[in-house]
Amino acid sequence: MIPEDKPRRKSGFHAEQLEDEVVLYHPSGNQILQLNQTAYLIWQLCNGERTLAAILELLQQAYPEAAGEIAADVPETLQDWLASGCIELT
Amino acid sequence: VKQRLLHFANSTIALEWSGKVAARLVEFLFADVPDGDAAQAHFTFRLSTLEADDLLLLESSSPAERRQAKFGPMGVYLMERTCYHLADRSLGGLLLHAACVSRDGKALMLPGVSGSGKSTLAVWLSLQGYTYQTDELTFIPTDSLTCQALKRPVHLKRTVIPLVKAAFPDLLERGCLRAGAGWLVPPAVLGSSPADVAGELQCILFPHYNPDGPFELSRLSGASTAVALTQLLINARNLPEHGFPELLRLARGLPAYQLTYGHCDQASEALRALI
C-alpha cells in the first residue's frame, strides 16, 4: 500500500463485541475476523476518505510511544484485510 | 430389499440393502441412529452383498455413486457418505465437526478437524465414566444448548491405534471391526446406548493431539472460539447469515478451551473440573 491509498470498509460486515475483542463477519459468506480493540479502531478509521498516511498520523498522535510499531504494523494489517476482502481501496 | 431411514440434524436419508452381510453392516453402523420419516428422505443409498467375493456394493443415483469394498472399508466409506448427505440438507441449527461426550445430562463438545485427536479423546473419556455420544457430528438446534449427536461407531485411524492399544489393551477385541488399517468401535462397546442422550452443552474443548509436545490446557477468548467454530461449521450455507449469530451465541455463553495432549491420562484431572 502507498500513503495516498484510501482504505474503505466493505459494506455488510457486522461487528460484535465479545469480551475485550471484536468479531467481524459478513453474513453472506464464510468470512470472519477476530480483532483486538486497536485493530477495531483501525477498522473504524477506514472510511474511504482518510488516506493511509492520515490514519497513521492519527494513531501516532494517540499513541506516540508506539509510533514505530504503528508505522510498521498498520500497513501490514491493512494489506491483510485487503487480501481477505474486508476492505477495498477507493 | 429392506430399508432403513436415518434421521439426524433435521435431515433424513434412506438406506436400502439386500443380503445378510449388508444387513449385518447396516446394523453395526446405524443401530443407534434414529429413524426418520420416509417422505422427508432426500437421498437414497443402496447396499448389496456380492456373494462371490464377500464384497459389498454401494450405489446411489442423483448424484451417481458406485463403490465396491470389503466389509470393514465399506463401513468407513458408508459412514463418511452418510455424514456428507445428512449434512447436505441439515438446517435449523449448527452442525459441527465435533465429537461429544456427556455426564449427568451435561455435554462436552470436542470440535476438531480430522486428525486433531477428538475421536481418541472421546474414547478415552467414555472409558473414564463419560457417555459416548459421537466422534464426528454434533448438532446444536437454534436458540438451544441441547446437543444432538450422531451416535455411530468411533472411527479410530491407523495413526492412533498404538496410542489406543497402549491405553486400553483389550478394547479392540471387544466386538470392534477392523477397517483397513483402522478400527470401528461401536457405541455399545463404550457403554453407550441409544437412550443415552447428550443433554445440555456445558463446555467446548478443542483437542490437538501432539505425541511429542507438552500437555497444555488454555482458556480461549470468545472471539477465538467463534473463529475456531466457523472453520468447523458444516452446514453454514443452509443457515441464516451463514450461522454467524448462532456461533456467536455459543462463543458468548460457553467456556472454551484448547487442549494439547500426547497421552490420554494427561488430561484426566483437568477435564474432570470442566464438566
Interface residues (C-beta under 8 A of the other chain):
Chain A: H14 E16 L18 E19 D20 E21 V22 V23 Y25 P27 S28 G29 N30 I32 L33 Q34 L35
Chain B: S221 G222 A223 S224 A226 V227 T230 A236 P240 E241 H242 F244 L248 A251 R252
